Amino acid sequence: MRQMAAAGKRQSTPAVKFRHPAPLPRGAFNLVKMRPQALIIAAISLAATPALGQDLGPAGRDVYEVACARCHAKGEGGAPKLGDRAAWAKRSAQGIDSLTREALEGIRNMPAHGGDTSLSHVDIRRAIVFLINQSGGKWPEPRSPREPSGPLTGPQVVRMQCGQCHDAGFANAPRTGDHAAWLPYLRLGMDAAVRKVVQGHGEMPPRGGRPSLTDDEIRSAIVAMASRPRR
């Protein structure tokens, strides 16, 4: 029962309050070029690292669902509808800076900040990129200025994003630190395992719900989650 309660809490909190677990500090999980067999051996020996608090803000999907969907889901009030490729192709030609400025200041029937003044500049940009990408675009999700410079380590990605489901095994996700549960994925080979995350798998959305994650960061997160915890 405690496991189910924990899973439910992890599922609902980010979308409502825009909170994500804080990332872990940098670690040594650079196994991008290793063969699957070597990766399995390495995953056995890797250990967890201490936590480091940091809030990197909501993903674009989260912002959209809470603040934007009420108009953009059905195109109410003249809002360009999610998935309308023609409408968003025209707007994407303006560029992200112009679109963000319009959303922050308000335009036509849309109030400033989309009607939610708690949204930051980055939150708005991420929601716009989500809308465009769901309508045929290929824009990378903007990263928060609070994020560490350079690539995120595997433990950072787990703490920031993946742990919301994998720490509690929500929706049958292999639990963080459960090496046996991760072995079937590791045996597929790292490229195949990463591809599953990039494309989305089962209840997991593409790139684990964080579009700004790179393939290499996803690789490192898989290794970190497949590692046996330090005793």
MDAnalysis code that builds the backbone (N, CA, C; Angstrom):
import MDAnalysis as mda
import numpy as np

u = mda.Universe.empty(693, n_residues=231, atom_resindex=np.repeat(np.arange(231), 3), trajectory=True)
u.add_TopologyAttr("name", ["N", "CA", "C"] * 231)
u.add_TopologyAttr("resid", np.arange(1, 232))
u.add_TopologyAttr("resname", ["MET", "ARG", "GLN", "MET", "ALA", "ALA", "ALA", "GLY", "LYS", "ARG", "GLN", "SER", "THR", "PRO", "ALA", "VAL", "LYS", "PHE", "ARG", "HIS", "PRO", "ALA", "PRO", "LEU", "PRO", "ARG", "GLY", "ALA", "PHE", "ASN", "LEU", "VAL", "LYS", "MET", "ARG", "PRO", "GLN", "ALA", "LEU", "ILE", "ILE", "ALA", "ALA", "ILE", "SER", "LEU", "ALA", "ALA", "THR", "PRO", "ALA", "LEU", "GLY", "GLN", "ASP", "LEU", "GLY", "PRO", "ALA", "GLY", "ARG", "ASP", "VAL", "TYR", "GLU", "VAL", "ALA", "CYS", "ALA", "ARG", "CYS", "HIS", "ALA", "LYS", "GLY", "GLU", "GLY", "GLY", "ALA", "PRO", "LYS", "LEU", "GLY", "ASP", "ARG", "ALA", "ALA", "TRP", "ALA", "LYS", "ARG", "SER", "ALA", "GLN", "GLY", "ILE", "ASP", "SER", "LEU", "THR", "ARG", "GLU", "ALA", "LEU", "GLU", "GLY", "ILE", "ARG", "ASN", "MET", "PRO", "ALA", "HIS", "GLY", "GLY", "ASP", "THR", "SER", "LEU", "SER", "HIS", "VAL", "ASP", "ILE", "ARG", "ARG", "ALA", "ILE", "VAL", "PHE", "LEU", "ILE", "ASN", "GLN", "SER", "GLY", "GLY", "LYS", "TRP", "PRO", "GLU", "PRO", "ARG", "SER", "PRO", "ARG", "GLU", "PRO", "SER", "GLY", "PRO", "LEU", "THR", "GLY", "PRO", "GLN", "VAL", "VAL", "ARG", "MET", "GLN", "CYS", "GLY", "GLN", "CYS", "HIS", "ASP", "ALA", "GLY", "PHE", "ALA", "ASN", "ALA", "PRO", "ARG", "THR", "GLY", "ASP", "HIS", "ALA", "ALA", "TRP", "LEU", "PRO", "TYR", "LEU", "ARG", "LEU", "GLY", "MET", "ASP", "ALA", "ALA", "VAL", "ARG", "LYS", "VAL", "VAL", "GLN", "GLY", "HIS", "GLY", "GLU", "MET", "PRO", "PRO", "ARG", "GLY", "GLY", "ARG", "PRO", "SER", "LEU", "THR", "ASP", "ASP", "GLU", "ILE", "ARG", "SER", "ALA", "ILE", "VAL", "ALA", "MET", "ALA", "SER", "ARG", "PRO", "ARG", "ARG"])
u.atoms.positions = np.array([
    [0.823, -1.218, 0.000],
    [0.000, 0.000, 0.000],
    [0.850, 1.258, 0.000],
    [1.966, 1.212, 0.782],
    [2.839, 2.397, 0.791],
    [3.482, 2.615, -0.569],
    [3.804, 1.506, -1.265],
    [4.387, 1.633, -2.592],
    [3.404, 2.267, -3.560],
    [2.118, 1.838, -3.501],
    [1.104, 2.411, -4.384],
    [0.887, 3.881, -4.093],
    [0.882, 4.248, -2.805],
    [0.688, 5.661, -2.448],
    [1.838, 6.492, -2.950],
    [3.055, 5.960, -2.823],
    [4.222, 6.717, -3.295],
    [4.170, 6.904, -4.791],
    [3.748, 5.841, -5.523],
    [3.679, 5.943, -6.968],
    [2.660, 6.976, -7.394],
    [1.485, 6.980, -6.731],
    [0.451, 7.958, -7.082],
    [0.914, 9.370, -6.861],
    [1.650, 9.571, -5.773],
    [2.141, 10.918, -5.479],
    [3.127, 11.380, -6.526],
    [4.010, 10.486, -6.977],
    [4.999, 10.859, -7.971],
    [4.348, 11.167, -9.300],
    [3.220, 10.468, -9.606],
    [2.581, 10.681, -10.884],
    [1.908, 12.037, -10.978],
    [1.270, 12.486, -9.919],
    [0.425, 13.669, -10.007],
    [1.121, 14.965, -9.647],
    [2.109, 14.942, -8.785],
    [2.684, 16.185, -8.277],
    [3.307, 17.073, -9.335],
    [4.173, 16.537, -10.297],
    [4.835, 17.427, -11.233],
    [3.889, 18.209, -12.110],
    [2.763, 17.564, -12.540],
    [1.860, 18.236, -13.464],
    [1.075, 19.353, -12.795],
    [0.894, 19.289, -11.501],
    [0.072, 20.284, -10.822],
    [0.908, 21.410, -10.229],
    [2.007, 21.036, -9.560],
    [2.786, 22.045, -8.859],
    [4.128, 22.368, -9.519],
    [4.370, 21.743, -10.666],
    [5.598, 21.989, -11.396],
    [6.829, 21.697, -10.561],
    [6.830, 20.604, -9.817],
    [7.993, 20.255, -9.025],
    [8.585, 18.953, -9.533],
    [9.892, 18.918, -9.603],
    [10.578, 17.710, -9.991],
    [11.602, 17.376, -8.921],
    [11.846, 16.075, -8.710],
    [12.881, 15.737, -7.749],
    [14.206, 16.344, -8.148],
    [15.022, 16.703, -7.169],
    [16.312, 17.333, -7.447],
    [17.298, 16.321, -7.988],
    [18.247, 16.773, -8.838],
    [19.209, 15.856, -9.428],
    [20.310, 15.465, -8.469],
    [20.976, 14.379, -8.797],
    [22.155, 13.970, -8.057],
    [23.379, 14.669, -8.631],
    [24.494, 14.709, -7.886],
    [25.690, 15.363, -8.393],
    [26.345, 14.561, -9.497],
    [27.372, 15.144, -10.091],
    [28.063, 14.497, -11.192],
    [28.717, 13.197, -10.747],
    [28.666, 12.193, -11.632],
    [29.270, 10.907, -11.325],
    [30.005, 10.383, -12.535],
    [30.558, 9.201, -12.423],
    [31.358, 8.637, -13.502],
    [30.572, 7.553, -14.215],
    [29.584, 7.950, -15.037],
    [28.755, 6.994, -15.747],
    [28.864, 7.221, -17.249],
    [30.081, 7.254, -17.789],
    [30.291, 7.512, -19.202],
    [30.540, 6.189, -19.916],
    [29.429, 5.462, -20.265],
    [29.555, 4.149, -20.872],
    [28.960, 4.123, -22.270],
    [28.965, 5.278, -22.926],
    [28.282, 5.419, -24.206],
    [28.814, 4.445, -25.247],
    [30.144, 4.217, -25.268],
    [30.738, 3.426, -26.339],
    [30.983, 1.968, -25.953],
    [30.513, 1.536, -24.802],
    [30.790, 0.184, -24.347],
    [29.861, -0.818, -25.013],
    [30.346, -2.030, -25.221],
    [29.522, -3.095, -25.769],
    [28.510, -3.548, -24.716],
    [27.367, -4.147, -25.151],
    [26.343, -4.565, -24.178],
    [26.885, -5.442, -23.073],
    [27.765, -6.425, -23.414],
    [28.279, -7.315, -22.387],
    [29.091, -6.549, -21.351],
    [29.925, -5.616, -21.835],
    [30.734, -4.831, -20.908],
    [29.859, -3.921, -20.070],
    [28.775, -3.415, -20.663],
    [27.861, -2.536, -19.932],
    [27.218, -3.273, -18.767],
    [26.825, -4.524, -19.001],
    [26.188, -5.306, -17.944],
    [27.150, -5.500, -16.778],
    [28.397, -5.816, -17.105],
    [29.392, -6.007, -16.056],
    [29.609, -4.710, -15.290],
    [29.702, -3.601, -16.029],
    [29.930, -2.314, -15.383],
    [28.745, -1.920, -14.516],
    [27.520, -2.201, -15.004],
    [26.328, -1.828, -14.237],
    [26.289, -2.542, -12.903],
    [26.835, -3.763, -12.854],
    [26.848, -4.511, -11.600],
    [27.698, -3.813, -10.556],
    [28.795, -3.193, -11.024],
    [29.757, -2.626, -10.086],
    [29.498, -1.173, -9.730],
    [28.625, -0.483, -10.498],
    [28.386, 0.929, -10.229],
    [27.577, 1.109, -8.952],
    [27.762, 2.240, -8.283],
    [27.048, 2.491, -7.030],
    [26.352, 3.824, -7.084],
    [25.321, 3.988, -6.238],
    [24.578, 5.247, -6.192],
    [25.407, 6.326, -5.536],
    [25.073, 7.613, -5.835],
    [25.764, 8.752, -5.267],
    [24.805, 9.612, -4.482],
    [25.280, 10.485, -3.577],
    [24.404, 11.297, -2.748],
    [23.592, 12.292, -3.552],
    [22.528, 12.773, -2.940],
    [21.633, 13.711, -3.627],
    [22.121, 15.139, -3.521],
    [21.740, 15.925, -4.518],
    [22.057, 17.352, -4.538],
    [20.807, 18.088, -4.956],
    [20.254, 18.987, -4.123],
    [18.985, 19.637, -4.408],
    [19.064, 20.663, -5.515],
    [18.137, 20.573, -6.467],
    [18.050, 21.561, -7.532],
    [16.757, 21.353, -8.294],
    [15.986, 22.414, -8.500],
    [14.725, 22.342, -9.222],
    [14.943, 22.894, -10.610],
    [14.746, 22.067, -11.641],
    [15.005, 22.484, -13.005],
    [13.744, 22.910, -13.733],
    [12.624, 22.967, -13.044],
    [11.402, 23.476, -13.641],
    [10.632, 22.416, -14.410],
    [9.392, 22.744, -14.809],
    [8.525, 21.785, -15.490],
    [8.892, 21.608, -16.952],
    [8.549, 20.453, -17.497],
    [8.698, 20.220, -18.928],
    [7.593, 20.965, -19.671],
    [7.800, 21.143, -20.978],
    [6.818, 21.869, -21.777],
    [5.446, 21.234, -21.746],
    [5.392, 19.904, -21.747],
    [4.102, 19.202, -21.688],
    [3.353, 19.550, -20.412],
    [4.080, 19.617, -19.282],
    [3.443, 19.941, -18.007],
    [2.828, 21.341, -18.040],
    [3.590, 22.297, -18.572],
    [3.092, 23.678, -18.655],
    [1.860, 23.733, -19.553],
    [1.952, 23.054, -20.684],
    [0.817, 23.039, -21.614],
    [-0.444, 22.500, -20.953],
    [-0.315, 21.353, -20.290],
    [-1.494, 20.703, -19.719],
    [-2.158, 21.550, -18.642],
    [-1.364, 22.294, -17.877],
    [-1.915, 23.074, -16.776],
    [-2.397, 24.460, -17.227],
    [-1.630, 25.098, -18.110],
    [-1.919, 26.501, -18.424],
    [-2.421, 26.763, -19.838],
    [-2.111, 25.885, -20.789],
    [-2.385, 26.197, -22.194],
    [-3.509, 25.374, -22.816],
    [-3.690, 24.153, -22.307],
    [-4.623, 23.227, -22.963],
    [-6.051, 23.727, -22.983],
    [-6.434, 24.526, -21.994],
    [-7.832, 24.956, -21.931],
    [-8.253, 25.734, -23.182],
    [-7.307, 26.339, -23.864],
    [-7.645, 27.036, -25.114],
    [-7.062, 26.327, -26.339],
    [-5.800, 25.906, -26.239],
    [-5.122, 25.364, -27.415],
    [-5.531, 23.927, -27.748],
    [-6.118, 23.202, -26.804],
    [-6.532, 21.827, -27.095],
    [-7.644, 21.793, -28.145],
    [-8.563, 22.766, -28.073],
    [-9.689, 22.788, -29.008],
    [-9.707, 24.028, -29.891],
    [-8.697, 24.896, -29.722],
    [-8.641, 26.093, -30.553],
    [-9.651, 27.147, -30.162],
    [-9.973, 27.211, -28.876],
    [-10.985, 28.178, -28.432],
    [-10.443, 29.603, -28.477],
    [-11.334, 30.537, -28.768],
    [-10.962, 31.951, -28.808],
    [-9.967, 32.288, -29.889],
    [-9.892, 31.452, -30.923],
    [-8.956, 31.719, -32.015],
    [-7.551, 31.233, -31.751],
    [-7.323, 30.527, -30.639],
    [-5.993, 30.005, -30.332],
    [-5.622, 28.922, -31.332],
    [-4.380, 28.934, -31.847],
    [-3.971, 27.853, -32.751],
    [-4.032, 26.507, -32.031],
    [-4.690, 25.552, -32.628],
    [-4.957, 24.270, -31.993],
    [-3.728, 23.367, -31.994],
    [-3.550, 22.650, -30.899],
    [-2.486, 21.654, -30.826],
    [-2.646, 20.637, -31.946],
    [-1.579, 20.424, -32.718],
    [-1.640, 19.473, -33.816],
    [-1.983, 20.085, -35.156],
    [-2.337, 21.378, -35.176],
    [-2.659, 22.058, -36.436],
    [-1.342, 22.478, -37.098],
    [-0.849, 21.654, -38.000],
    [0.460, 21.884, -38.601],
    [0.533, 23.212, -39.367],
    [-0.513, 23.532, -40.098],
    [-0.500, 24.768, -40.888],
    [-0.442, 25.989, -39.983],
    [-1.259, 25.988, -38.933],
    [-1.297, 27.145, -38.029],
    [0.028, 27.337, -37.315],
    [0.649, 26.247, -36.870],
    [1.897, 26.380, -36.118],
    [3.112, 26.549, -37.013],
    [3.035, 26.083, -38.256],
    [4.140, 26.330, -39.190],
    [4.280, 27.817, -39.447],
    [3.135, 28.486, -39.564],
    [3.150, 29.934, -39.781],
    [3.751, 30.657, -38.580],
    [3.401, 30.214, -37.393],
    [3.908, 30.863, -36.182],
    [5.371, 30.511, -35.904],
    [5.755, 29.278, -36.212],
    [7.142, 28.889, -35.954],
    [8.120, 29.701, -36.790],
    [7.637, 30.222, -37.919],
    [8.496, 31.058, -38.762],
    [8.888, 32.356, -38.057],
    [8.132, 32.746, -37.041],
    [8.463, 33.952, -36.273],
    [9.722, 33.763, -35.431],
    [9.971, 32.511, -35.031],
    [11.093, 32.240, -34.148],
    [10.654, 32.210, -32.688],
    [11.436, 31.531, -31.867],
    [11.068, 31.332, -30.468],
    [11.057, 32.631, -29.674],
    [11.960, 33.552, -29.966],
    [12.003, 34.803, -29.204],
    [10.735, 35.624, -29.403],
    [10.286, 35.722, -30.654],
    [9.071, 36.483, -30.945],
    [7.846, 35.826, -30.319],
    [7.734, 34.524, -30.430],
    [6.584, 33.817, -29.864],
    [6.560, 33.923, -28.346],
    [7.735, 33.821, -27.734],
    [7.804, 33.934, -26.273],
    [7.388, 35.329, -25.825],
    [7.844, 36.344, -26.534],
    [7.482, 37.722, -26.172],
    [5.978, 37.934, -26.260],
    [5.349, 37.406, -27.305],
    [3.896, 37.539, -27.447],
    [3.163, 36.851, -26.297],
    [3.643, 35.666, -25.907],
    [2.989, 34.932, -24.817],
    [3.179, 35.641, -23.484],
    [4.358, 36.213, -23.274],
    [4.617, 36.914, -22.018],
    [3.797, 38.190, -21.908],
    [3.646, 38.894, -23.026],
    [2.930, 40.176, -23.020],
    [1.426, 40.002, -23.231],
    [1.048, 38.871, -23.826],
    [-0.350, 38.657, -24.174],
    [-0.620, 39.097, -25.597],
    [-1.483, 38.387, -26.288],
    [-1.804, 38.724, -27.674],
    [-3.240, 38.299, -27.975],
    [-3.983, 39.207, -28.596],
    [-5.388, 38.976, -28.904],
    [-6.147, 38.487, -27.663],
    [-6.746, 37.295, -27.705],
    [-7.548, 36.827, -26.564],
    [-6.730, 36.176, -25.455],
    [-5.429, 36.010, -25.677],
    [-4.599, 35.357, -24.662],
    [-4.015, 36.392, -23.710],
    [-4.254, 36.267, -22.401],
    [-3.689, 37.216, -21.429],
    [-2.190, 37.000, -21.268],
    [-1.536, 37.942, -20.615],
    [-0.096, 37.829, -20.363],
    [0.229, 36.550, -19.613],
    [1.349, 35.941, -19.959],
    [1.798, 34.687, -19.336],
    [0.757, 33.570, -19.484],
    [-0.067, 33.659, -20.511],
    [-1.081, 32.632, -20.702],
    [-2.093, 32.588, -19.582],
    [-2.188, 33.674, -18.811],
    [-3.125, 33.737, -17.698],
    [-2.562, 33.203, -16.393],
    [-1.281, 32.817, -16.388],
    [-0.658, 32.291, -15.170],
    [0.664, 33.021, -14.951],
    [0.630, 34.034, -14.106],
    [1.821, 34.865, -13.897],
    [2.937, 34.142, -13.145],
    [2.663, 32.934, -12.637],
    [3.724, 32.186, -11.963],
    [4.674, 31.524, -12.953],
    [4.275, 31.486, -14.227],
    [5.115, 30.847, -15.235],
    [6.323, 31.722, -15.556],
    [7.481, 31.111, -15.605],
    [8.703, 31.837, -15.919],
    [8.886, 31.951, -17.433],
    [9.889, 32.724, -17.810],
    [10.251, 32.875, -19.214],
    [10.558, 31.505, -19.824],
    [11.303, 30.671, -19.109],
    [11.662, 29.345, -19.614],
    [10.434, 28.445, -19.688],
    [9.542, 28.528, -18.704],
    [8.310, 27.736, -18.734],
    [7.514, 28.027, -20.001],
    [7.379, 29.306, -20.324],
    [6.635, 29.725, -21.512],
    [7.302, 29.188, -22.778],
    [8.612, 29.329, -22.868],
    [9.342, 28.847, -24.042],
    [9.162, 27.337, -24.220],
    [9.220, 26.609, -23.109],
    [9.059, 25.160, -23.200],
    [7.663, 24.781, -23.680],
    [6.644, 25.486, -23.208],
    [5.277, 25.194, -23.652],
    [5.117, 25.477, -25.142],
    [5.713, 26.561, -25.608],
    [5.640, 26.899, -27.034],
    [6.317, 25.822, -27.868],
    [7.489, 25.386, -27.437],
    [8.212, 24.347, -28.168],
    [7.404, 23.048, -28.183],
    [6.747, 22.737, -27.063],
    [5.899, 21.540, -27.029],
    [4.774, 21.653, -28.050],
    [4.098, 22.790, -28.089],
    [3.005, 22.996, -29.040],
    [3.492, 22.852, -30.478],
    [4.630, 23.443, -30.769],
    [5.173, 23.379, -32.129],
    [5.568, 21.949, -32.493],
    [6.225, 21.255, -31.568],
    [6.684, 19.896, -31.864],
    [5.529, 18.907, -31.985],
    [4.431, 19.167, -31.280],
    [3.249, 18.323, -31.420],
    [2.473, 18.655, -32.685],
    [2.952, 19.663, -33.391],
    [2.282, 20.105, -34.614],
    [3.242, 20.061, -35.805],
    [4.202, 19.154, -35.731],
    [5.095, 18.931, -36.863],
    [6.488, 19.492, -36.729],
    [6.780, 20.237, -35.651],
    [8.095, 20.841, -35.480],
    [9.121, 19.882, -34.906],
    [10.362, 20.290, -34.925],
    [11.472, 19.485, -34.396],
    [12.380, 20.358, -33.541],
    [11.822, 21.186, -32.698],
    [12.625, 22.111, -31.899],
    [13.093, 21.430, -30.614],
    [14.327, 21.698, -30.177],
    [14.783, 21.173, -28.879],
    [14.152, 21.957, -27.737],
    [13.816, 21.257, -26.654],
    [13.220, 21.951, -25.512],
    [14.267, 22.814, -24.820],
    [13.943, 24.079, -24.537],
    [14.904, 24.953, -23.845],
    [15.244, 24.432, -22.463],
    [16.492, 24.603, -22.077],
    [16.925, 24.192, -20.750],
    [16.899, 25.374, -19.797],
    [16.670, 25.062, -18.549],
    [16.631, 26.097, -17.524],
    [18.036, 26.639, -17.278],
    [18.163, 27.946, -17.020],
    [19.476, 28.489, -16.660],
    [19.996, 27.929, -15.350],
    [19.121, 27.265, -14.576],
    [19.550, 26.658, -13.321],
    [20.194, 25.289, -13.532],
    [20.046, 24.741, -14.738],
    [20.631, 23.432, -14.994],
    [22.153, 23.535, -15.060],
    [22.838, 22.478, -14.642],
    [24.302, 22.493, -14.728],
    [24.749, 22.694, -16.164],
    [25.856, 23.390, -16.340],
    [26.393, 23.590, -17.678],
    [26.942, 22.264, -18.189],
    [26.816, 22.038, -19.480],
    [27.299, 20.802, -20.058],
    [26.298, 19.679, -19.876],
    [26.645, 18.497, -20.350],
    [25.731, 17.347, -20.264],
    [25.413, 16.980, -18.817],
    [24.186, 16.508, -18.582],
    [23.794, 16.003, -17.270],
    [24.333, 14.593, -17.092],
    [24.699, 14.243, -15.880],
    [25.120, 12.876, -15.594],
    [23.896, 11.979, -15.433],
    [24.116, 10.677, -15.474],
    [23.013, 9.745, -15.279],
    [22.270, 9.948, -13.977],
    [22.971, 10.027, -12.831],
    [22.265, 10.250, -11.569],
    [21.480, 11.557, -11.538],
    [21.988, 12.603, -12.183],
    [21.246, 13.863, -12.241],
    [19.937, 13.677, -13.001],
    [19.982, 12.977, -14.119],
    [18.775, 12.751, -14.917],
    [17.763, 11.912, -14.142],
    [18.262, 10.907, -13.431],
    [17.369, 10.053, -12.644],
    [16.666, 10.863, -11.571],
    [17.441, 11.676, -10.848],
    [16.856, 12.458, -9.761],
    [15.907, 13.525, -10.302],
    [16.248, 14.104, -11.439],
    [15.449, 15.174, -12.023],
    [14.162, 14.653, -12.655],
    [14.232, 13.473, -13.316],
    [13.103, 13.052, -14.130],
    [12.715, 11.589, -13.949],
    [13.635, 10.682, -14.205],
    [13.278, 9.259, -14.308],
    [12.780, 8.666, -12.996],
    [13.336, 9.153, -11.882],
    [12.982, 8.589, -10.587],
    [11.531, 8.774, -10.207],
    [10.830, 9.701, -10.865],
    [9.423, 9.918, -10.544],
    [8.607, 8.631, -10.709],
    [8.989, 7.786, -11.667],
    [8.302, 6.507, -11.867],
    [9.175, 5.321, -11.450],
    [10.447, 5.370, -11.813],
    [11.300, 4.203, -11.603],
    [11.658, 3.978, -10.138],
    [11.696, 5.011, -9.323],
    [12.038, 4.809, -7.911],
    [11.009, 3.941, -7.206],
    [9.741, 4.077, -7.606],
    [8.668, 3.312, -6.969],
    [8.153, 2.180, -7.846],
    [8.697, 2.050, -9.080],
    [8.219, 1.007, -9.979],
    [6.827, 1.270, -10.500],
    [6.473, 2.537, -10.674],
    [5.137, 2.902, -11.134],
    [4.861, 2.320, -12.519],
    [3.657, 1.781, -12.722],
    [3.214, 1.221, -14.012],
    [4.185, 0.163, -14.524],
    [4.711, -0.648, -13.598],
    [5.618, -1.741, -13.929],
    [6.966, -1.280, -14.476],
    [7.316, -0.034, -14.245],
    [8.645, 0.439, -14.648],
    [9.696, -0.280, -13.806],
    [10.808, -0.751, -14.404],
    [11.856, -1.394, -13.606],
    [12.388, -0.417, -12.559],
    [12.438, -0.868, -11.332],
    [12.797, 0.019, -10.231],
    [14.270, 0.402, -10.262],
    [14.535, 1.616, -9.830],
    [15.904, 2.084, -9.705],
    [16.671, 1.185, -8.742],
    [17.816, 0.689, -9.191],
    [18.641, -0.155, -8.345],
    [18.302, -1.632, -8.399],
    [17.209, -2.012, -9.082],
    [16.834, -3.418, -9.211],
    [17.536, -3.986, -10.443],
    [18.749, -4.438, -10.250],
    [19.584, -4.864, -11.377],
    [18.940, -5.982, -12.183],
    [18.305, -6.941, -11.494],
    [17.678, -8.062, -12.190],
    [16.562, -7.595, -13.122],
    [15.797, -6.584, -12.685],
    [14.707, -6.068, -13.518],
    [15.232, -5.361, -14.760],
    [16.434, -4.816, -14.670],
    [17.010, -4.073, -15.796],
    [17.769, -4.961, -16.779],
    [18.157, -6.160, -16.368],
    [18.950, -7.021, -17.235],
    [18.320, -7.293, -18.606],
    [17.002, -7.556, -18.691],
    [16.425, -7.782, -20.028],
    [16.634, -6.604, -20.978],
    [16.618, -5.384, -20.446],
    [16.838, -4.203, -21.296],
    [18.314, -4.072, -21.663],
    [19.182, -4.337, -20.708],
    [20.615, -4.248, -20.978],
    [21.039, -5.276, -22.017],
    [20.429, -6.445, -21.984],
    [20.798, -7.500, -22.930],
    [20.358, -7.192, -24.353],
    [19.420, -6.264, -24.513],
    [19.037, -5.830, -25.861],
    [20.168, -5.071, -26.540],
    [21.089, -4.563, -25.720],
    [22.114, -3.658, -26.233],
    [21.736, -2.233, -25.894],
    [22.732, -1.405, -25.673],
    [22.467, -0.053, -25.199],
    [21.724, 0.787, -26.235],
    [22.062, 0.625, -27.499],
    [21.378, 1.411, -28.532],
    [19.880, 1.124, -28.542],
    [19.517, -0.145, -28.414],
    [18.097, -0.511, -28.413],
    [17.403, 0.000, -27.161],
    [18.082, -0.066, -26.012],
    [17.490, 0.422, -24.769],
    [17.241, 1.923, -24.833],
    [18.213, 2.660, -25.361],
    [18.050, 4.109, -25.506],
    [16.921, 4.424, -26.476],
    [16.840, 3.662, -27.543],
    [15.798, 3.905, -28.543],
    [14.412, 3.760, -27.942],
    [14.219, 2.794, -27.056],
    [12.930, 2.620, -26.391],
    [12.536, 3.874, -25.610],
    [13.522, 4.472, -24.934],
    [13.239, 5.677, -24.145],
    [12.961, 6.856, -25.073],
    [13.771, 6.995, -26.112],
    [13.608, 8.116, -27.042],
    [12.225, 8.083, -27.688],
    [11.765, 6.902, -28.064],
    [10.483, 6.767, -28.760],
    [9.292, 6.683, -27.809],
    [9.559, 6.361, -26.538],
    [8.476, 6.129, -25.597],
    [8.149, 4.651, -25.566],
    [7.803, 4.149, -24.379],
    [7.578, 2.711, -24.236],
    [6.549, 2.470, -23.133],
    [5.457, 1.791, -23.473],
    [4.415, 1.549, -22.486],
    [3.821, 2.862, -21.981],
    [3.831, 3.058, -20.648],
    [3.297, 4.280, -20.063],
    [4.287, 5.440, -20.124],
    [5.519, 5.173, -20.535],
    [6.547, 6.218, -20.540],
    [6.484, 7.044, -21.822],
    [6.369, 8.364, -21.712],
    [6.337, 9.216, -22.906],
    [7.720, 9.308, -23.540],
    [7.820, 9.799, -24.777],
    [9.123, 9.940, -25.429],
    [10.115, 10.727, -24.567],
    [11.341, 10.233, -24.551],
    [12.438, 10.813, -23.771],
    [12.073, 10.964, -22.293],
    [11.247, 10.041, -21.829],
    [10.891, 10.036, -20.414],
    [10.105, 11.251, -19.975],
    [9.502, 11.967, -20.940],
    [8.737, 13.155, -20.602],
    [9.576, 14.410, -20.480],
    [10.861, 14.333, -20.808],
    [11.753, 15.501, -20.744],
    [12.444, 15.636, -22.103],
    [11.824, 16.345, -23.060],
    [12.345, 16.408, -24.425],
    [13.757, 16.963, -24.551],
    [14.233, 17.714, -23.560],
    [15.561, 18.303, -23.668],
    [16.678, 17.301, -23.407],
    [16.355, 16.102, -22.932],
    [17.385, 15.105, -22.664],
    [17.993, 14.604, -23.968],
    [19.315, 14.528, -24.005],
    [20.001, 13.996, -25.179],
    [20.074, 12.476, -25.097],
    [20.414, 11.844, -26.209],
    [20.555, 10.393, -26.209],
    [21.641, 9.949, -25.227],
    [22.748, 10.682, -25.179],
    [23.832, 10.311, -24.268],
    [23.413, 10.436, -22.809],
    [22.623, 11.460, -22.483],
    [22.132, 11.613, -21.112],
    [21.186, 10.467, -20.746],
    [20.376, 10.040, -21.710],
    [19.480, 8.907, -21.470],
    [20.285, 7.633, -21.244],
    [21.335, 7.444, -22.013],
    [22.213, 6.282, -21.805],
    [22.734, 6.261, -20.374],
    [23.246, 7.383, -19.934],
    [23.817, 7.455, -18.589],
    [22.761, 7.211, -17.517],
    [21.536, 7.683, -17.762],
    [20.458, 7.470, -16.789],
    [20.100, 5.992, -16.688],
    [20.074, 5.294, -17.815],
    [19.776, 3.862, -17.804],
    [20.817, 3.118, -16.981],
    [22.087, 3.443, -17.203],
    [23.154, 2.788, -16.455],
    [23.026, 3.077, -14.963],
    [22.710, 4.325, -14.630],
    [22.579, 4.690, -13.217],
    [21.427, 3.932, -12.559],
    [20.313, 3.769, -13.271],
    [19.169, 3.077, -12.689],
    [19.402, 1.575, -12.601],
    [20.193, 1.049, -13.541],
    [20.469, -0.387, -13.538],
    [21.541, -0.786, -12.534],
    [22.197, 0.203, -11.932],
    [23.270, -0.088, -11.000],
    [22.730, -0.620, -9.689],
    [23.453, -1.543, -9.095],
    [23.078, -2.012, -7.764],
    [23.430, -0.954, -6.743],
    [22.520, -0.611, -5.832],
    [22.800, 0.434, -4.843],
    [23.935, 0.036, -3.919],
    [24.669, 1.034, -3.453],
    [25.757, 0.787, -2.496],
    [25.175, 0.344, -1.163],
    [25.784, -0.685, -0.599],
    [25.306, -1.216, 0.691],
    [26.158, -0.672, 1.828],
])
